[in-house]
Amino acid sequence: MVIGRNREIGQSVRYREEHHMIDTHDTVITEALAVIDKALAEMLRRELVSAVEVGDLLLDLRGLLTASVATTVAAV
């Protein structure tokens, strides 16, 4: 009986971890899209965008995604 209960607890914990990972991914995707939308709105108003500004945008996005991967790996 104890083994069956432990299995149920393990499945419940795994479900919560997977659900948390999905929530984390959704949050990161939402944040990344917000960064992209803001940058696009600013860049579309201008005729010329420097490579440095594009690089900064890409680094911001990479930082968000890297933090997400680190959080996901730590949760597992």
C-alpha distances in whole Angstrom, upper triangle without the diagonal:
4,5,5,6,9,10,11,13,14,16,17,19,20,21,23,25,26,27,29,31,32,33,35,37,38,39,41,42,44,45,47,48,50,51,53,54,56,57,59,60,62,63,64,67,68,71,69,66,66,64,63,61,60,58,57,55,54,53,51,49,48,47,45,43,43,41,39,38,37,35,33,33,32,29,27
4,5,5,6,9,10,11,12,14,15,16,18,20,21,22,24,26,27,29,30,31,33,35,36,37,39,41,42,43,45,47,48,49,51,52,54,55,57,58,60,61,63,65,66,69,67,64,64,62,60,59,57,56,55,53,51,50,49,47,46,44,42,41,40,38,36,35,35,32,30,30,29,26,25
4,5,5,6,9,10,10,12,14,15,16,18,20,21,22,24,26,27,29,30,31,33,35,36,37,39,41,42,43,45,47,48,49,51,52,54,55,57,59,59,61,63,65,67,66,62,62,60,58,57,55,54,53,51,49,48,47,45,44,43,41,39,38,37,34,33,33,31,28,28,27,25,23
4,5,5,6,9,10,11,12,14,15,17,19,20,21,23,24,26,27,29,30,32,33,35,36,38,39,41,42,43,45,47,48,49,51,53,54,55,57,58,59,62,64,66,65,61,61,59,58,57,55,53,52,51,49,48,46,44,43,42,40,38,38,37,34,33,33,31,28,28,28,25,23
4,5,5,6,9,10,11,12,14,15,17,18,20,21,23,24,26,27,29,30,32,33,35,36,38,39,41,42,44,45,47,48,50,51,52,54,56,57,58,61,62,64,63,60,60,58,57,55,54,52,51,49,48,47,45,43,42,41,39,37,37,35,32,32,32,29,27,27,26,23,22
4,5,5,6,9,10,10,12,14,15,16,18,20,21,22,24,26,27,29,30,31,33,35,36,37,39,41,42,43,45,46,48,49,51,52,54,55,57,59,60,63,61,58,58,56,54,53,51,50,49,47,45,44,43,41,39,38,36,35,34,32,30,29,29,26,24,24,23,20,19
4,5,5,6,9,10,10,12,14,15,16,18,20,21,23,24,26,27,29,30,31,33,35,36,37,39,41,42,43,45,47,48,49,51,53,53,55,57,59,61,60,56,56,54,53,52,50,48,47,46,44,43,41,39,38,37,35,33,33,31,29,28,28,26,23,23,23,20,18
4,5,5,6,9,10,11,12,14,15,16,18,20,21,22,24,26,27,29,30,32,33,35,36,37,39,41,42,43,45,47,48,49,51,52,53,56,58,60,59,56,56,54,53,51,49,48,47,45,43,42,41,39,38,37,34,33,33,31,28,28,28,25,23,24,23,20,18
4,5,5,6,9,10,11,12,14,15,16,18,20,21,22,24,26,27,29,30,32,33,35,36,37,39,41,42,43,45,46,48,50,51,52,55,56,58,57,54,54,52,51,49,48,46,45,43,42,40,39,37,36,35,32,31,31,29,26,26,26,23,21,21,20,17,16
4,5,5,6,9,10,11,12,14,15,16,18,20,21,23,24,26,27,29,30,31,33,35,36,37,39,40,42,43,45,47,48,49,51,53,54,56,55,52,52,50,48,47,45,44,43,41,39,38,37,35,34,33,30,29,28,27,24,23,23,21,18,19,18,15,13
4,5,5,6,9,10,10,12,14,15,16,18,20,21,22,24,26,27,28,30,31,33,35,36,37,39,41,42,43,45,47,48,49,51,53,55,54,51,51,49,48,46,44,43,42,40,38,38,36,34,33,32,30,28,28,27,24,23,23,21,18,19,19,15,14
4,5,5,6,9,10,11,12,14,15,16,18,20,21,22,24,26,27,29,30,32,33,35,36,37,39,41,42,43,45,46,48,50,52,54,53,50,50,48,47,45,44,43,41,39,38,37,35,33,32,31,29,27,28,26,23,23,23,20,18,19,19,15,14
4,5,5,6,9,10,11,12,14,15,16,18,20,21,22,24,26,27,28,30,32,33,35,36,37,39,40,42,44,45,46,49,50,52,51,48,48,46,45,43,41,40,39,37,35,34,33,31,30,29,26,25,25,23,20,20,20,17,15,16,15,11,11
4,5,5,6,8,10,11,12,14,15,17,18,20,21,23,24,26,27,29,30,32,33,34,36,37,39,41,42,43,44,47,49,50,49,46,46,44,43,41,39,38,37,35,33,33,31,29,28,27,25,23,23,22,19,18,18,16,13,14,14,11,9
4,5,5,6,9,10,11,12,14,15,17,18,20,21,22,24,26,27,29,30,32,33,35,36,37,39,41,42,43,45,47,49,48,45,46,44,43,41,39,38,37,35,33,33,31,28,28,27,25,23,23,22,19,19,20,17,14,16,16,12,12
4,6,5,6,9,10,10,12,14,15,16,18,20,21,22,24,26,27,29,30,31,33,35,36,37,39,40,42,44,46,48,47,44,44,42,41,39,38,37,35,33,32,31,29,27,27,26,23,22,22,20,17,18,18,15,13,15,14,11,11
4,5,5,6,9,10,10,12,14,15,16,18,20,21,22,24,26,27,28,30,32,33,34,36,38,39,40,43,44,46,45,42,42,40,38,37,35,34,33,31,29,28,27,25,24,23,20,19,19,17,14,14,15,12,9,11,11,7,8
4,5,5,6,9,10,11,12,14,15,16,18,20,21,23,24,26,27,28,30,32,33,35,36,37,38,41,43,45,44,40,41,38,38,36,34,33,32,30,28,28,26,23,23,22,20,18,18,17,14,14,15,12,10,12,13,9,9
4,5,5,6,9,10,11,12,14,15,17,18,20,21,23,25,26,27,29,30,31,33,35,36,37,40,41,44,43,40,40,38,38,36,34,33,32,29,28,28,26,23,23,23,20,18,19,18,14,15,17,13,11,14,15,11,12
4,5,5,6,9,10,10,12,14,15,16,18,20,21,23,24,26,27,29,30,32,33,34,36,38,40,42,41,38,38,37,35,33,32,31,29,27,26,25,23,21,21,20,17,16,17,15,12,13,14,10,9,12,12,9,11
4,5,5,6,9,10,11,12,14,15,16,18,20,21,22,24,26,27,28,30,32,33,34,37,38,40,39,36,36,34,33,31,29,28,27,25,23,23,21,19,18,18,15,13,14,13,9,10,11,8,6,9,10,8,9
4,5,5,6,9,10,10,12,14,15,16,18,20,21,22,24,26,27,28,30,31,32,35,37,39,38,35,35,34,33,31,29,28,27,25,23,23,21,19,19,19,15,14,15,14,11,12,14,12,9,13,14,12,13
4,5,5,6,9,10,11,12,14,15,17,18,20,21,23,24,26,27,29,30,31,34,35,38,37,34,35,33,32,30,28,28,26,24,23,23,20,18,19,18,15,14,16,14,11,13,15,12,11,14,15,12,14
4,5,5,6,9,10,11,12,14,15,17,18,20,21,23,24,26,27,28,30,32,34,36,35,32,32,31,29,27,26,25,23,21,20,20,17,15,16,14,11,11,12,10,7,10,11,8,8,12,12,10,13
4,5,5,6,9,10,10,12,14,15,16,18,20,21,22,24,26,27,28,31,32,34,33,30,30,29,28,26,24,23,22,19,18,18,16,13,14,14,10,9,11,10,7,9,11,10,8,12,14,12,14
4,6,5,6,9,10,11,12,14,15,16,18,20,21,22,24,26,27,29,31,33,32,29,30,29,28,26,24,24,23,20,19,20,17,14,16,16,12,11,14,13,10,12,15,13,12,16,17,16,17
4,5,5,6,9,10,11,12,14,15,17,18,20,21,23,24,26,28,30,32,31,28,29,28,27,24,23,23,21,18,18,18,15,13,15,14,10,11,13,12,9,12,14,12,12,16,17,15,18
4,5,5,6,9,10,11,12,14,15,17,18,20,21,22,24,26,28,30,29,26,26,25,24,21,20,19,18,15,15,15,12,10,11,10,7,7,10,9,7,10,12,11,11,14,16,15,17
4,5,5,6,9,10,10,12,14,15,16,18,20,21,22,25,26,28,27,24,25,24,23,21,19,19,18,15,14,15,13,10,12,12,9,8,12,12,9,12,15,14,14,17,18,18,20
4,5,5,6,9,10,10,12,14,15,16,19,20,21,23,25,27,27,24,26,25,24,21,20,20,19,15,16,17,14,11,14,14,10,11,15,14,12,15,17,16,16,20,21,20,22
4,5,5,6,9,10,11,12,14,15,17,18,20,22,24,26,25,22,23,22,21,18,17,18,16,13,13,14,10,9,12,11,8,10,13,12,11,14,16,15,16,19,20,20,22
4,5,5,6,9,10,11,12,14,16,16,18,20,22,24,23,20,21,20,19,16,14,15,13,10,10,11,8,6,9,10,7,8,11,12,11,14,16,16,16,19,21,21,23
4,5,5,6,9,10,10,12,14,15,16,19,20,23,22,19,21,20,20,17,15,16,15,12,12,14,11,9,12,13,11,11,15,15,14,17,19,19,19,22,24,24,25
4,5,5,6,9,10,11,12,14,15,17,19,22,22,19,21,20,20,16,15,17,15,12,13,15,11,10,14,14,11,13,16,16,15,19,21,20,21,24,25,25,27
4,6,5,6,9,10,11,12,14,16,17,20,19,16,17,17,16,13,12,13,11,8,10,11,8,7,11,11,10,12,15,15,15,18,20,20,21,24,25,25,27
4,6,5,6,9,10,10,12,14,16,18,17,14,16,16,16,12,11,13,11,8,9,12,10,8,12,13,12,13,16,17,17,19,21,22,22,25,27,27,29
4,6,5,6,9,10,10,13,15,17,18,15,18,18,18,14,13,16,14,11,13,15,13,12,15,17,15,16,19,20,19,22,24,24,25,28,29,29,31
4,5,5,6,9,10,11,13,16,16,14,16,17,16,13,13,15,13,10,13,15,12,12,16,16,15,17,20,20,20,23,25,25,26,29,30,30,32
4,5,5,6,8,10,11,14,13,11,13,13,13,9,9,12,10,7,10,12,11,11,14,15,15,17,19,20,21,23,25,25,27,29,30,31,33
4,5,5,6,9,10,12,12,11,13,14,15,11,10,13,13,10,12,15,14,13,17,18,17,19,22,23,23,25,27,28,28,31,32,33,35
4,6,5,7,9,12,13,12,15,17,17,13,13,16,15,13,15,18,16,16,20,21,19,21,24,25,25,27,29,30,31,33,35,35,37
4,6,6,7,11,11,10,12,14,14,11,11,15,13,12,15,17,15,16,19,20,20,22,24,25,26,28,30,30,32,34,35,36,38
4,5,5,8,8,7,10,12,13,9,9,13,13,11,14,16,15,16,19,20,20,22,24,26,26,28,30,31,32,34,36,37,39
4,5,7,9,9,13,15,16,13,13,16,16,14,17,19,19,19,22,23,23,24,27,28,28,31,33,33,34,37,38,39,41
4,7,9,10,13,16,17,14,15,18,18,16,19,22,20,21,24,25,25,27,29,30,31,33,35,35,37,39,40,41,43
4,6,7,11,14,15,12,13,17,17,16,18,21,20,21,24,25,26,27,30,31,32,34,35,36,37,40,41,42,44
4,7,10,13,15,13,14,17,18,17,20,22,22,23,25,27,28,29,31,33,33,35,37,38,39,41,43,44,46
4,7,10,12,10,11,14,15,15,17,20,20,21,23,25,26,27,29,31,32,33,35,36,38,39,41,42,44
4,7,8,7,7,11,12,11,14,16,16,17,19,21,22,24,25,27,28,30,31,33,34,36,37,39,40
4,5,5,7,9,10,11,13,14,16,17,19,20,22,23,24,26,28,29,30,32,34,35,36,38,40
4,5,5,6,9,10,10,12,14,15,16,18,20,21,22,24,26,27,28,30,31,32,34,36,37
4,5,5,6,9,10,10,12,14,15,16,18,20,20,22,24,25,26,28,30,31,32,34,36
4,5,5,6,9,10,11,13,14,15,17,19,20,21,23,24,26,27,29,30,32,33,35
4,5,5,6,9,10,11,12,14,16,17,18,20,21,23,24,26,27,29,30,32,33
4,5,5,6,9,10,10,12,14,15,16,18,20,21,22,24,25,26,28,30,31
4,5,5,6,9,10,10,12,14,15,16,19,20,21,23,24,26,27,29,30
4,5,5,6,9,10,11,13,14,16,17,19,20,21,23,25,26,27,29
4,5,5,6,9,10,11,12,14,15,16,18,20,21,22,24,26,27
4,5,5,6,9,10,10,12,14,15,16,18,20,21,22,24,26
4,5,5,6,9,10,11,13,15,15,17,19,20,21,23,25
4,5,5,6,9,10,11,13,14,16,17,19,20,21,23
4,5,5,6,8,10,10,12,14,15,16,18,20,21
4,5,5,6,9,10,10,12,14,15,16,18,20
4,6,5,6,9,10,11,12,14,15,17,19
4,5,5,6,9,10,11,12,14,15,17
4,5,5,6,9,10,11,12,14,16
4,6,5,6,9,10,10,12,14
4,5,5,6,9,10,11,13
4,5,5,6,8,10,11
4,5,5,6,9,10
4,6,5,6,9
4,5,5,6
4,5,5
4,5
4
